[in-house]
């Protein structure tokens, strides 16, 4: 992946994490609705709560661990420096004939 695409990648990762968290909240709210209205689908409430809480935890965890735009450009600069160092090491270790 070219380093110019990293900010877009991190932005998309954040959006995906927020979507997962929102789906977790929706599942938990639906479970509460089914439980409180004593619906015939009340048995679905516990699995929805468990899955919803899991999705909420995964979404918020992924969102909090994803870099923001400014650090992704810093990460891109670090990646570029590391690539240039590896090229120099490769040229020293394996001389061309």
LINLINPE-V559878 format. One record per backbone hydrogen bond with DSSP energy under -0.5 kcal/mol. NH is the residue of the N-H (numbers start at 1). CO is the residue of the C=O. E is the energy in kcal/mol with one decimal. If there is no record, write none. Layout:
# LINLINPE-V559878
nh:co:e
NH:CO:E
NH:CO:E
This chain:
# LINLINPE-V559878
nh:co:e
5:2:-1.7
6:3:-1.0
9:5:-1.9
10:6:-2.5
11:7:-2.0
12:8:-2.3
13:9:-2.3
14:10:-2.1
15:11:-2.2
16:12:-2.3
17:13:-2.1
18:14:-2.3
19:15:-2.2
20:16:-2.2
21:17:-2.2
22:18:-2.5
23:19:-2.4
24:20:-1.8
25:21:-2.0
26:22:-2.6
27:23:-2.4
28:24:-2.0
29:25:-2.6
30:26:-2.5
31:27:-2.0
32:28:-2.1
33:29:-2.4
34:30:-2.6
35:31:-2.2
36:32:-2.7
37:33:-2.2
38:35:-0.7
39:34:-1.7
42:39:-1.4
44:41:-2.0
45:42:-1.8
47:43:-0.5
48:44:-2.1
49:45:-2.5
50:46:-2.5
51:47:-2.7
52:48:-2.6
53:49:-2.7
54:50:-2.0
55:51:-2.7
56:52:-2.4
57:53:-2.4
58:54:-2.6
59:55:-2.9
60:56:-2.4
61:57:-2.3
62:58:-2.7
63:59:-2.2
64:60:-2.3
65:61:-1.5
66:62:-1.0
72:68:-1.8
73:69:-1.4
74:70:-1.5
75:71:-2.8
76:72:-2.1
77:73:-1.9
78:74:-2.3
79:75:-2.4
80:76:-2.2
81:77:-2.2
82:78:-2.5
83:79:-2.3
84:80:-2.0
85:81:-2.2
86:82:-2.3
87:83:-2.1
88:84:-2.0
89:85:-2.4
90:86:-2.7
91:87:-2.2
92:88:-1.9
93:89:-2.9
94:90:-2.3
95:93:-0.5
